[in-house]
Amino acid sequence: RMGDRWRKLSTLVDFPINNLDLSNYVQDYSFLASQDIACTYDLCGIVNHYGSLTYGHYVSVVKNPFDGHWYRYDD
């Protein structure tokens, strides 16, 4: 038995594809703002793990910067 601290989370994470604002999670946002550094990002890829903690499979979905299409990479 691994105990309760070793368990895989299966919580759905909902986030925007464009203009994800992380300024509320930056320690010194005022410094970044003074340097004209934005804290907004556009999604360019995700990685999903299927399986358990001891085995499984990874699949990624990535946006091609040249053609703007999303591609799934699965070995």
N, C-alpha and C positions, 0 to 999 in steps of 0.2 A: 504494500500500500504506500502510495506516495504522499498521502495527506491532502488536506484541503488547499494548501498553498500552491500545489502543483496541479493546476487544472487549466485547460484551454478555455479561453473566453470565446463566446460566440455572439457577442453583442454587435448588432448592426451599427455601422458608422455611416452617418449621412453627412455629406459635405458637398459644397458647390464645386462644379468643374472649373468655373472661372471666378476670379476675384476673391479667393479665400483670404480673408483678413485675419492675420495672426497677431495684430498689434496688442490685443488684450493678454497675450501670453509671452510677451517680450519683457524682460526684466527692466530695461532702461529705454523705453519707447521715446522719451523726450530727446535722448541723444541721437537716436536714429532719425527722428524727424528733423533735428537740427542739421544733420548731414544729408538731408533729402534722400533718405533711404526708405523705400516703401516696404511695408510688411504684407503686401497682397501678392498672392501667387495664383498661377493657373496650373491645374493638374496636368501632369505629363505622363503619369504611369501609376499603376497599383500592383501589388503582389498579394495573391491569396494563397493560403495554405489549407489544404484539404487533408484531414487525417487527425491523428492524435499527437500527443507530446513526444511519443517515441518513434513514430513513423508517419509518413505522409507524402504529400506531393505539392509542389509549388507551381502556380500558374501566374503569369504576369500579363497585364494589358497595358500597352504603351502607345502613346500618340506619336506618330511620325511627324517630325517638325517640318518636313519638306512638302508632304502632300496633305497633312492635317487629318489623315485617317487613323483610326484606332486599330491596333493589331493585337491578337492574342498569341502569346508564346507559351507553348505547352509541349514539354519533351515527352 
